[in-house]
Amino acid sequence: MPRSVNAVASHQRKKKIYSRVKGQFGRRKNVLTVAKNAHDKSLGYAYRDRRNKKRSFRGLWIIRINAGARQHGLSYSALIGLLDKKNIQLNRKVLADLAMNQPETFKAVVDAAKA
């Protein structure tokens, strides 16, 4: 009886790893064990940075809101406090967009919070 090998499946597994590490430097792209390690590490970085992206965007929004609020004589924390007190429920993403792209609308929001 001839020897049975699973060459097609193992070749496809290797091919999948190599295609995912294409563009890496040195042996990370063409040696299977090194490529597997690089691939596993990259998946960990991707998982971590999907969460870090949310953090950094929130920080960016806060910086933009603070810059817009200071043009109207308020700090970021004072503006958020006034908005909360007046029960104006706009999230930081929307406020940052207004502060950057529609300053007259942002001024109306700030005036509504001050009133």
DRENMARLUM-506144 format. One record per residue: residue in one letter; x, y, z of N, C-alpha, C in turn. Coordinates in steps of 0.001 Angstrom, whole numbers, padded with zeros to 6 digits, always signed. Atoms other than C-alpha are relative to their C-alpha. Last residue first. Layout:
! residues N
AXYZXYZXYZ;...
//
This chain:
! residues 115
A+001263-000641-000347-027441+080184+029133-000712-000642+001163;K-000216-001128-000927-023838+078947+029126-001309+000597+000505;A-000495+000548-001262-024715+075537+027625+000187+001110+001025;A+001114+000710-000637-026869+077108+024920+000426-000575+001346;D+000914-001013-000533-024054+079553+024162-001200-000645+000681;V-000649-000596-001172-021575+076668+023842-000921+001049+000629;V+000045+001010-001060-023938+074786+021499+000599+000574+001287;A+001389+000081-000452-024466+077930+019397-000153-001011+001138;K+000249-001193-000822-020702+078453+019249-001424-000008+000527;F-000635+000257-001297-020303+074857+018038-000224+001184+000935;T+000878+000942-000702-022818+075592+015273+000557-000319+001377;E+001193-000769-000383-020790+078653+014245-001012-000885+000735;P-000199-000789-001217-017556+076650+014394-001219+000808+000431;Q+001136-000921+000000-018728+074010+011910+000067+000878+001249;N+000543-000235+001345-015744+071888+010843-001142+001002-000056;M-000986-000100+001065-013448+071750+013873-000616+000465-001322;A-001033-000993-000332-015672+072501+016833+000959+000207-001161;L+000583-001344+000065-018619+070667+015274+001065+001066+000241;D+000272-000277+001407-016519+067569+014600-000600+001399-000168;A-001275-000270+000651-015139+067666+018137-000198+000335-001467;L-000469-001318-000431-018643+067979+019587+001313+000376-000680;V+000815-001010+000679-019870+065047+017488+000471+001400+000375;K-000280+000103+001434-017044+062755+018603-000738+001101-000762;R-001230-000718+000285-017305+063950+022200+000353-000020-001483;N-001233+000704-000366-020925+062904+022522+001215+000772-000492;L-000798+000158+001210-023805+065342+022509+001287-000700+000394;Q-000678+001284+000158-026385+065007+025254+000627-000118-001389;I-000246+000009+001450-027362+068500+026337+000865-001221-000278;N+000497+001250+000585-028727+067883+029850+000049+000031-001534;K+001132-000379+000856-028147+071519+030908-000639-001204-000698;K+000982-000664-000862-025948+070309+033797-001254+000376-000780;D+000626+001028-000835-024131+067849+031540-001100+000602+000867;L+000843+000816+000878-023449+070524+028933-000742-001067+000796;L+001191-000780+000355-022225+072869+031660-000951-000798-000889;G+000834-000144-001195-019852+070230+033062-001281+000760-000283;I+000656+001291-000195-018562+069355+029597-000914+000040+001227;L+001000+000198+001055-017889+073042+028936-000751-001309+000194;A+001125-000885-000293-016151+073545+032278-001114-000187-001027;S+000755+000577-001120-014006+070470+031709-001194+000866+000370;Y+000691+001240+000384-012937+071622+028251-000883-000505+001128;S-000911+001136+000134-012118+075139+029378-000828-001216-000399;L+000233+001128-000906-014307+078101+028635+001129-000997-000135;G-000218-000350-001396-013779+081579+027159-000296-001095+001008;H+001213-000618-000530-015332+081020+023732+000104+000226+001503;Q+000297-001157+000848-012074+080341+021881-001226+000752+000504;R-000837-001123-000454-011157+078119+024843-000178+001243-000868;A+000608-000595-001193-014114+075856+024017+000799+001210+000468;G+001195-000749+000363-012889+075191+020475-000617+000715+001188;A-000418-001140+000827-009393+074243+021605-001195+000854-000393;N-000660-000969-000881-010814+072081+024406+000433+001229-000786;I+001071-000668-000746-013186+070338+021981+000594+001080+000891;R+000730-000883+000918-010282+069582+019627-001114+000757+000710;I-000878-001114+000372-008072+068211+022400-000734+000988-000891;I-000064-000874-001167-010946+066094+023767+000883+001214-000305;W+001261-000737-000101-011614+064659+020307+000041+000988+001161;L+000011-000995+001076-007943+063719+019902-001264+000853+000066;G-000934-001067-000357-007933+061984+023274+000030+001114-001028;R+000652-000765-001067-011060+060018+022344+000897+001158+000447;F+001005-000867+000608-009385+059036+019083-000714+000823+001049;S-000662-001148+000619-006312+057798+020938-000996+000922-000687;R-000615-000887-000978-008288+055603+023288+000554+001248-000657;K+001115-000681-000654-010475+054085+020560+000514+001018+001008;K+000502-000985+000957-007349+053283+018553-001152+000797+000613;N-000768-001238-000171-005836+051594+021613-000482+001096-000939;R+000451-000659-001222-008618+048993+021532+000721+001328+000219;R+001412-000333+000227-008084+047989+017912-000572+000699+001222;D+000110-001335+000561-004403+048289+018768-001404+000355-000449;R-000303-001067-000962-004364+045363+021154-000317+001370-000579;Y+001019+000056-001041-006109+042947+018782+000189+001159+000974;A+001253-000457+000602-003906+043980+015849-001112+000043+001042;Y-000070-001444+000157-000755+043686+017960-001313+000552-000555;G+000063-000598-001337-001738+040197+019023+000038+001515-000057;L+001398+000103-000424-002475+039207+015427-000184+000595+001391;S+000751-001052+000679+000940+040552+014429-001476-000041+000373;K-000287-001276-000645+002674+038432+017059-000830+001113-000630;D+000664+000012-001308+000968+035291+015763+000196+001333+000721;H+001440-000080+000232+002016+036127+012189-000756+000042+001325;A+000282-001372+000408+005611+036843+013176-001499+000205-000188;N-000168-000857-001172+005779+033563+015079-000328+001453-000328;K+001111+000287-000917+004315+031658+012132+000078+000905+001219;A+001190-000637+000556+006762+033381+009753-001212-000226+000898;V-000150-001432-000270+009715+032396+011946-001242+000747-000494;T+000124-000197-001445+008543+028782+011960+000115+001476+000370;L+001323+000278-000559+007824+028775+008214-000087+000297+001492;V-000313+001175-000821+010912+030512+006889-001228-000267+000855;N-000192+001210+000795+010064+032823+003954+000477-001219+000781;K+000914+000198+001130+008607+036134+005174+000151-001345-000686;R+001395-000024-000457+010039+036463+008676-000974-000296-001137;R+000540+001354-000063+013404+035355+007308-001456-000047+000448;G-000891+001116-000345+014272+038873+006241-000708-001338+000028;F-001413-000126+000323+011716+041674+006340+000753-001271+000402;Q-000877-000027-001172+007946+041274+006207+001453-000018-000458;G-000431-001358-000278+006097+042213+003025+000860+000119+001238;K-000625-000610+001168+004128+038993+002806+000339+001449+000316;V-001210-000706-000447+003395+037706+006293+000757+000605-001178;R+000313-000967-001049-000237+036802+005549+001225+000752+000498;S+000714-001117+000610+000595+035186+002205-000311+001071+001040;Y-000909-000822+000799+003269+033055+003845-000718+001194-000619;I-000889-000746-000904+000858+031825+006533+000891+000938-000806;K+000833-000964-000711-001799+030863+003972+000859+000861+000934;K+000280-001082+000933+000786+029196+001721-000811+001108+000670;K-001209-000811+000106+002007+027107+004628-000241+001226-000873;R-000224-000639-001296-001510+025875+005375+001215+000919-000044;Q+000949-001104-000113-002151+025274+001665+000153+000731+001333;H-000459-001062+000886+001034+023203+001367-000920+001210+000104;S-001120-000643-000682+000001+021189+004412+000570+001133-000846;A+000471-000784-001139-003405+020497+002871+001149+000717+000696;V+000812-001119+000480-002042+019431-000495-000411+000890+001164;A-000806-001067+000574+000789+017336+000931-000836+001219-000401;N+001015-001048+000115-001317+015179+003243+000639+001250-000593;V-000443-001260-000585+000800+012101+002742-001068+001062-000257;S+000950-001098+000160-000325+008535+002230+000555+001250+000686;R-000009-000892-001155+002375+005928+001690-000921+001193-000275;P-000849-001184+000085+001442+003412-000956-000146+000887+001245;M+000847-001187+000000+000000+000000+000000+000892+001250+000000;
//
